[in-house]
């Protein structure tokens, strides 16, 4: 991640939305450069760290909140839960998401784990923490990303446009107080990880429910179909 102005790294709407935390983003860039210098490395690759903010700010209708990037080298691509098209086997959480996707919507399993089409259609795939040390889950929590992603979520809410937040797991559910009193509505369930998917993620119908809520808010539904 090079030391470049925020407006050169993210979509213009997001550059304005994240301006209050631009110094924090720069500080995180310094942290990541220090991680590289120390031989620790980080994931995802530098050009993908802020990838969730490269899609139009004004078009976001659904927010899916993850925890932190996949710690397995080659998996994290800067969008929560998504992987590159050539990754096999899929991470277990993503397998479970696709199982629920099929049961909820009746679609066949997607050919790859690349969720970029969702991001292009107004689904923000945002991790609360945007980087991780390879092989060390949660290693960058508490380093400063939380302030950046909280600013992003508050900016989405402040637009006063239809927004559905999909909160999977305990970490994501801590965002609910931020949503109260706003135009944003939320869908909560356990996390799709193998440890909790059978406790209520399966059968939660997040995709169809998000579309039902969007239509109630007067917005067009999301086309969830993946190739």
MOMO-V611132 format. One record per run of one state. SS is the DSSP state (H for helix, E for strand, C for the rest). FROM is the first residue (numbers start at 1). TO is the last residue. If there is no record, write none. Layout:
ss & from & to
SS & FROM & TO
SS & FROM & TO
This chain:
ss & from & to
C & 1 & 5
H & 6 & 8
C & 9 & 11
H & 12 & 17
C & 18 & 18
H & 19 & 37
C & 38 & 42
E & 43 & 43
C & 44 & 45
H & 46 & 48
C & 49 & 50
H & 51 & 53
C & 54 & 56
H & 57 & 59
C & 60 & 61
E & 62 & 66
C & 67 & 91
H & 92 & 105
C & 106 & 115
H & 116 & 120
C & 121 & 122
E & 123 & 127
C & 128 & 131
E & 132 & 133
C & 134 & 135
E & 136 & 136
C & 137 & 144
H & 145 & 158
C & 159 & 163
E & 164 & 168
C & 169 & 169
H & 170 & 173
C & 174 & 175
H & 176 & 179
C & 180 & 184
E & 185 & 189
C & 190 & 196
H & 197 & 199
C & 200 & 205
H & 206 & 216
C & 217 & 227
